[in-house]
Amino acid sequence: MLNNQAQNNGFIINFFRKLFSGEISTLKMILLLLPAALFIAVAIAMGGVIAAGGLLVLFVGIPLVLGIVAYPIFGIAVLMVVSFFLNYVSEFVPDNTPTGIILDAITYLLIFGFLLKFKYNKDWSYFQNPISYLILAWLAYNFLEAINPASPSILAWVYTVRTVGIIMLTYFIFIYQIRSVAHIKLLLKLWLVLAFLAALSGFQQEKFGLFPFEQAWYYSDPGRISLYLINGHLRKVAIFPDPVTFSYNMVVAALLCLCIIFTKIKTYKKVILACMIPFFFLVMMYSGTRGAFVLPPAALALLAVMNLNKRILITVICAGFALGILIFMPTSNPSIKRFQSAFRPSKDASFNVRAENQKRIQPYILSHPIGGGLGSVGIWGRRFAPNSYLAQFPPDSGYVRVAVEMGYIGLILFCILMFVILKTGINNYYLIKNPELKAYCLAMVLIIFVFNIGNYPQQALIQYPSNILFYLACALLSVTLRLDRQERKAKTDKKLAELAA
């Protein structure tokens, strides 16, 4: 029986080898594929759209599901790709189509695959770090908000906890499933490719105009077009749901390029990365998001503090000089003028309006220690509790939203979480000895830092793909240190073995 099974496996492997090498003749290929083609044609002719959907699930859906569960790095890559493009694809489908369910399904499949693997390889050491403990505390607090007596609707909590609570579970998936430098390099390359495609989309929208379906999306909501059309210039979103997400993702992609440049890679790759950095910053300005404009200098300042050497210092000085010219030079370009206004907040009308809103909501925050309930402000508040006090409040800031929805207790816990994440990342950076892993850790620290800075003027961590990328960066802070220690231990064991021999 075993011999027969081995022969069958050998036949299958040999068949696919011949198939991919082109050894099977065209006539044989036609004879093999013709019955399958006839079956598909007849099925669609008789069953219509239902049959087509069933065949799609059979030939694409099932293998994809199995791949996500069985091959976690593939699953993480799929999650990243879908999180980047889902909003763009949703512009093709009818309104109110629940496209977000796709990301939920991928997340749950990754969790299921993680639980299966952890059942047979229970190693709690992966999660024994301060970030994991604080994330668990924050998750517990999110779920306690379900019974917040001030919450106007439990449905608002259900819809909101998906993007601010459940998505945090991906941190544990990332930290457990990413187990080699090759895994990190693959995911970072994919990150940059996706960001570059997004940048191309933003460039196309600015220089060549909107595609018809993009234009239809902009004008489908009067509130959207009134918000995005400023002084005759339309703020671009590229493939993202809003200009804020677009601009912040361009900044973090540029920082990722900058840190990878300092690793030992081929010169032509460094040139490509060096060219991508100004391109990312250029398309960032097309978004018109003032909150994003202060992020590059903030990141460069932290970079200079953490890595005091000649190359970094020269880079920061040159970048600072170029930034100073850009801030103070006279111009009629609307994108550059909006960029310059970000460094003069007192003269910015929208900044003053936000300051007034924050001052107005302070008494409510102080009188509600656990807040008004998760999802009580924003789109879900307006949908499920349109007559409530918080439904019409524009939180703008991610920190203000936490304070309003989860109270000052939630805000304190959230700030502690962010502090511990950054502190752990900085400590790990100085503990890591491998230069490549050190550079990756530095990139993640800078990315987390700018997301936190950007979370004050805007809501930086609630939209895809920013929320997924943020927790990927958090996980890589610990993964890089773990891999570095494993590498050093392997070298030590090898030396001891050589001495013993």
C-alpha positions in Angstrom: 0.0 0.0 0.0 2.8 2.4 0.9 4.6 1.5 -2.3 1.5 2.3 -4.3 1.1 5.7 -2.6 4.7 6.5 -3.2 4.3 5.6 -6.9 1.2 7.8 -7.1 3.0 10.8 -5.5 6.0 10.3 -7.8 3.6 10.3 -10.8 2.0 13.5 -9.7 5.3 15.2 -9.0 6.7 14.1 -12.4 3.5 15.3 -14.2 3.7 18.8 -12.7 7.5 18.9 -13.5 6.8 18.2 -17.1 3.9 20.6 -17.1 5.9 23.6 -15.9 9.0 22.7 -17.9 7.0 22.6 -21.2 7.7 19.0 -21.9 4.1 18.1 -22.5 3.1 18.8 -26.2 0.4 21.3 -27.1 -1.9 18.5 -28.4 -1.7 16.7 -25.1 -2.4 19.9 -23.2 -5.5 20.5 -25.3 -6.7 17.0 -24.7 -6.2 17.4 -20.9 -7.7 20.9 -20.5 -10.6 20.6 -23.0 -12.8 18.5 -20.7 -12.2 20.9 -17.9 -13.0 23.9 -20.1 -16.2 22.2 -21.4 -17.3 21.4 -17.8 -16.8 25.1 -16.7 -18.6 26.4 -19.8 -21.6 24.1 -19.3 -21.8 24.8 -15.6 -21.8 28.6 -16.1 -24.3 28.3 -19.0 -26.7 26.3 -16.8 -26.1 27.8 -13.4 -25.2 31.4 -14.3 -23.6 33.7 -11.8 -24.2 31.2 -8.9 -22.2 28.5 -10.8 -19.4 31.0 -11.7 -19.2 32.0 -8.0 -19.1 28.4 -6.9 -16.3 27.6 -9.4 -14.4 30.6 -8.2 -14.7 29.5 -4.6 -13.7 26.0 -5.6 -10.6 26.8 -7.6 -9.5 30.1 -5.9 -11.2 30.5 -2.5 -10.5 27.0 -1.0 -6.8 27.0 -2.0 -6.5 30.6 -0.7 -8.1 29.7 2.7 -5.8 26.6 3.1 -2.8 28.7 2.2 -3.6 31.4 4.8 -4.1 28.8 7.5 -1.2 26.5 6.6 1.4 29.0 5.5 1.2 32.0 7.9 3.7 34.2 6.1 1.7 33.8 2.9 -1.4 34.7 5.0 0.2 37.8 6.4 1.2 38.9 2.9 -2.4 38.4 1.7 -3.6 40.4 4.7 -1.3 43.3 3.8 -2.2 43.2 0.1 -5.9 43.2 0.8 -5.7 45.9 3.4 -4.0 48.2 0.9 -6.4 47.6 -2.0 -9.7 46.7 -0.5 -10.9 50.3 -0.3 -9.9 51.0 -3.9 -11.7 47.8 -5.1 -14.8 48.8 -3.1 -15.2 51.8 -5.3 -16.3 49.3 -8.1 -19.0 47.6 -6.0 -22.4 49.0 -4.9 -22.5 51.2 -1.9 -23.0 49.6 1.6 -21.3 46.4 0.3 -19.7 44.9 3.5 -16.2 44.6 1.9 -14.6 44.8 5.4 -15.8 41.3 6.0 -13.0 40.1 3.7 -10.3 41.5 6.1 -12.1 40.1 9.1 -12.2 36.7 7.5 -8.5 36.8 6.7 -7.7 37.9 10.2 -9.8 35.1 11.7 -8.1 32.5 9.4 -4.7 33.8 10.6 -5.9 33.5 14.2 -7.1 30.0 13.5 -3.8 29.0 11.9 -1.9 30.5 14.9 -4.0 28.5 17.4 -3.5 25.3 15.5 0.3 25.8 15.4 0.5 27.0 19.0 -1.4 23.8 20.1 1.6 21.7 19.0 4.3 24.2 19.8 3.4 26.0 23.0 6.3 28.4 23.5 5.1 31.3 25.7 8.5 33.0 25.5 7.5 34.7 22.3 5.0 36.8 24.2 6.9 37.5 27.4 7.6 41.2 26.9 6.1 44.4 28.2 4.3 45.2 24.9 2.3 41.9 24.9 1.2 42.5 28.5 0.0 46.0 27.8 -1.8 45.0 24.6 -3.7 42.3 26.6 -4.6 45.0 29.1 -5.8 47.3 26.4 -7.8 44.5 24.7 -9.5 43.7 28.0 -10.4 47.4 28.5 -11.9 47.5 25.0 -14.1 44.5 25.7 -15.2 46.0 29.1 -16.4 49.0 27.1 -19.2 46.7 25.8 -21.0 47.2 29.2 -20.3 50.9 29.5 -23.6 52.3 30.9 -23.0 55.6 29.0 -22.8 53.8 25.6 -25.8 54.7 23.4 -25.6 51.5 21.3 -24.0 48.1 21.6 -23.9 47.9 17.8 -21.6 50.8 17.6 -19.2 48.9 20.0 -19.5 45.8 17.8 -18.5 47.6 14.6 -15.8 49.7 16.2 -14.0 46.9 18.2 -13.2 45.2 14.9 -10.7 47.9 13.8 -9.5 49.1 17.2 -9.6 45.9 19.3 -9.7 42.6 17.3 -7.1 43.9 14.9 -4.6 44.1 17.8 -4.6 40.3 17.9 -2.6 40.4 14.7 0.3 41.5 16.9 0.5 38.1 18.5 0.3 36.4 15.1 3.1 38.5 13.7 5.4 38.0 16.7 4.8 34.2 16.7 4.8 33.5 13.0 7.7 35.7 11.8 10.7 33.5 12.5 13.6 34.4 10.3 15.3 37.4 8.7 14.1 36.1 5.3 10.5 36.5 6.6 11.2 40.1 7.6 12.8 41.0 4.3 9.9 39.5 2.4 7.3 41.5 4.3 9.3 44.7 4.2 9.8 44.3 0.4 6.1 43.7 0.0 5.4 46.8 2.2 7.5 49.0 -0.1 6.0 47.6 -3.3 2.5 48.2 -2.1 3.4 51.7 -0.9 5.0 52.5 -4.3 1.9 51.3 -6.2 -0.1 53.6 -3.9 2.2 56.5 -4.6 1.8 55.9 -8.3 -1.9 56.1 -7.9 -1.6 59.4 -6.1 0.7 60.7 -8.8 -1.7 59.7 -11.5 -4.6 61.4 -9.8 -2.6 64.6 -9.4 -0.9 64.8 -12.8 -3.2 63.0 -15.1 -6.6 63.3 -13.5 -9.0 60.9 -11.9 -10.3 57.8 -13.5 -14.1 57.9 -14.1 -14.8 55.5 -11.2 -12.5 57.6 -8.9 -14.3 60.8 -9.9 -17.7 59.1 -9.2 -16.4 58.1 -5.7 -15.4 61.6 -4.9 -18.7 63.2 -6.0 -20.9 60.4 -4.6 -20.9 62.1 -1.2 -21.4 65.9 -1.0 -19.8 65.9 2.4 -16.7 64.2 1.0 -16.2 66.6 -1.9 -16.7 69.6 0.3 -14.1 68.4 2.7 -11.5 67.3 0.1 -11.9 70.3 -2.3 -9.8 73.2 -0.8 -9.1 76.4 -2.6 -9.9 74.8 -5.9 -7.4 71.9 -5.3 -8.7 68.4 -4.7 -7.0 66.5 -2.0 -5.8 63.1 -3.3 -6.4 59.8 -1.6 -4.7 57.4 -4.1 -5.9 53.8 -3.2 -6.7 54.7 0.4 -10.0 55.6 2.1 -8.9 59.2 2.9 -6.1 61.7 2.5 -4.8 61.2 6.0 -4.2 57.5 5.5 -2.6 58.2 2.2 -0.2 60.8 3.5 0.8 58.9 6.6 1.6 55.7 4.7 3.8 57.7 2.3 5.8 59.1 5.2 6.3 55.7 6.9 7.3 54.2 3.5 9.9 56.9 3.0 11.3 56.2 6.5 11.5 52.5 5.8 13.5 53.2 2.6 15.8 55.5 4.6 16.7 52.9 7.2 17.2 50.1 4.7 19.6 52.2 2.8 22.0 52.0 5.7 22.1 48.2 5.6 24.5 46.2 3.5 22.7 45.9 0.2 23.8 46.3 -3.4 24.5 49.9 -4.7 21.7 49.8 -7.3 19.2 48.9 -4.6 20.4 51.9 -2.5 19.9 54.2 -5.5 16.4 52.9 -6.1 15.5 53.4 -2.4 17.1 56.9 -2.4 14.9 57.8 -5.5 11.8 56.5 -3.8 12.1 58.7 -0.7 11.6 62.1 -2.5 8.8 60.5 -4.6 7.0 59.4 -1.5 7.3 62.8 0.0 6.2 64.5 -3.2 2.9 62.5 -3.5 2.4 63.0 0.3 1.9 66.7 -0.4 -0.9 65.9 -2.9 -3.0 64.7 0.0 -3.1 68.1 1.5 -2.8 66.6 5.0 -1.0 69.2 7.2 -0.6 66.7 10.0 1.7 64.6 7.8 4.0 67.5 6.9 5.5 67.7 10.4 6.2 64.0 10.6 9.5 63.8 8.5 11.3 66.4 10.5 10.1 64.8 13.8 11.4 61.4 12.5 14.7 62.8 11.4 15.2 64.4 14.8 14.6 61.1 16.6 16.9 59.4 14.0 19.7 61.8 14.8 19.3 61.3 18.6 19.3 57.5 18.4 22.1 57.1 15.9 24.7 59.8 16.3 27.2 59.2 13.6 28.7 61.2 10.7 26.5 59.8 7.9 23.3 60.2 9.8 24.2 63.7 11.0 25.0 64.8 7.5 21.8 63.3 6.2 19.7 65.1 8.9 21.5 68.4 8.4 20.9 68.3 4.6 17.3 67.3 5.1 16.8 70.0 7.6 18.3 72.6 5.3 16.0 71.5 2.4 13.0 71.5 4.7 13.8 75.1 5.8 14.0 76.3 2.2 10.6 74.6 1.5 9.0 76.2 4.5 10.1 79.8 3.9 10.4 80.0 0.1 7.7 82.1 -1.7 5.4 80.0 -3.9 2.1 80.0 -5.6 1.8 76.2 -5.7 -1.3 75.2 -3.6 0.3 72.0 -2.3 3.5 73.7 -1.1 1.5 76.6 0.4 -0.6 74.1 2.4 2.7 72.4 3.5 4.0 75.7 4.7 0.9 76.4 6.7 1.4 73.2 8.8 4.4 75.0 10.5 2.3 78.1 11.3 -0.7 76.4 13.2 -1.8 79.6 14.9 -2.7 81.1 11.5 -4.6 77.9 10.4 -8.3 78.2 10.8 -8.9 74.5 10.9 -6.4 74.1 13.7 -8.1 76.8 15.8 -11.5 75.0 15.2 -10.1 71.7 16.4 -8.6 73.5 19.5 -12.1 74.9 20.2 -13.7 71.5 19.8 -11.2 69.9 22.2 -11.8 72.7 24.8 -15.6 72.2 24.5 -15.4 68.4 25.1 -13.1 68.6 28.1 -16.0 68.8 30.7 -17.6 65.7 29.3 -14.2 63.8 29.4 -13.7 64.8 33.0 -17.2 63.8 34.1 -17.0 60.3 32.3 -13.9 58.4 33.5 -14.6 55.4 31.2 -16.0 57.6 28.4 -19.1 57.5 26.3 -18.6 54.1 24.8 -16.6 52.6 22.0 -18.0 53.8 18.7 -20.0 56.7 20.2 -18.4 59.3 17.9 -17.7 59.2 14.2 -19.5 57.2 11.5 -20.8 54.4 13.8 -22.1 56.9 16.4 -24.0 58.8 13.7 -25.4 55.6 12.3 -26.5 53.8 15.5 -27.2 56.7 17.8 -27.7 59.8 15.6 -29.5 61.8 18.3 -26.8 61.3 21.0 -24.6 64.1 22.3 -21.3 62.5 20.9 -22.7 61.5 17.5 -22.1 64.9 16.0 -18.8 65.6 17.8 -15.8 65.6 15.3 -12.9 64.0 17.3 -10.2 64.7 14.6 -7.4 63.6 17.0 -6.9 59.9 17.7 -6.1 60.8 21.3 -9.2 62.9 21.7 -11.3 60.1 20.4 -9.8 57.7 22.9 -10.5 60.2 25.7 -14.1 60.8 24.6 -15.0 57.1 23.9 -13.0 55.4 26.7 -12.6 58.2 29.2 -9.5 59.6 30.9 -8.8 56.1 32.3 -8.7 54.7 28.7 -6.5 57.6 27.6 -4.0 57.0 30.4 -3.8 53.3 29.6 -3.4 54.1 25.8 -0.6 56.5 26.5 1.2 54.0 28.7 0.9 51.4 26.0 2.4 53.7 23.4 5.2 54.8 25.8 6.0 51.1 26.6 6.1 50.2 22.9 8.5 53.1 22.1 10.7 52.4 25.2 10.9 48.7 24.3 11.8 49.5 20.7 14.5 51.9 21.7 16.0 49.5 24.3 15.9 46.7 21.8 17.7 48.8 19.2 20.7 49.3 21.5 20.7 45.6 22.5 20.7 44.2 18.9 24.2 43.5 17.5 23.4 42.4 14.0 23.5 45.6 11.8 20.7 44.5 9.5 18.3 43.6 12.3 19.4 46.8 14.1 18.4 48.8 11.0 15.0 47.1 10.8 14.4 47.8 14.5 15.3 51.4 14.0 12.8 51.7 11.1 10.0 50.3 13.2 10.8 52.7 16.0 10.6 55.6 13.6 7.4 54.4 12.1 5.7 53.9 15.4 7.0 57.3 16.6 5.5 59.2 13.6 2.2 57.3 13.8 2.0 58.5 17.4 2.8 62.1 16.5 0.3 61.9 13.6 -2.3 60.5 15.9 -2.6 63.8 17.7 -3.9 66.1 14.8 -5.6 63.2 13.0 -6.9 59.6 13.6 -3.9 57.7 12.5 -4.5 54.1 13.7 -8.1 53.3 12.9 -8.0 52.8 9.1 -6.6 50.0 7.0 -3.7 49.4 6.2 -2.2 51.7 8.9 -3.6 49.7 11.8 -2.1 46.5 10.5 1.2 48.1 9.6 1.4 49.6 13.1 1.0 46.3 14.9 3.4 44.6 12.4 6.0 47.3 13.4 5.3 46.7 17.1 5.8 42.9 16.6 9.1 43.4 14.7 10.6 45.3 17.6 10.6 42.1 19.6 11.2 39.7 16.6 14.4 41.5 15.6 15.8 41.2 19.1 14.8 37.5 19.4 16.4 36.7 16.0 19.6 38.6 17.1 19.8 36.6 20.3 19.2 33.3 18.5 22.0 34.2 16.0 24.4 35.1 18.8 23.5 31.9 20.7 24.1 29.8 17.6 27.6 31.4 17.1 28.5 30.8 20.8 27.3 27.1 20.6 29.4 26.6 17.4 32.5 28.0 19.1 32.0 25.9 22.1 31.5 22.8 19.9 34.8 23.6 18.0 36.7 24.1 21.3 35.3 20.8 22.7 36.3 19.0 19.5 
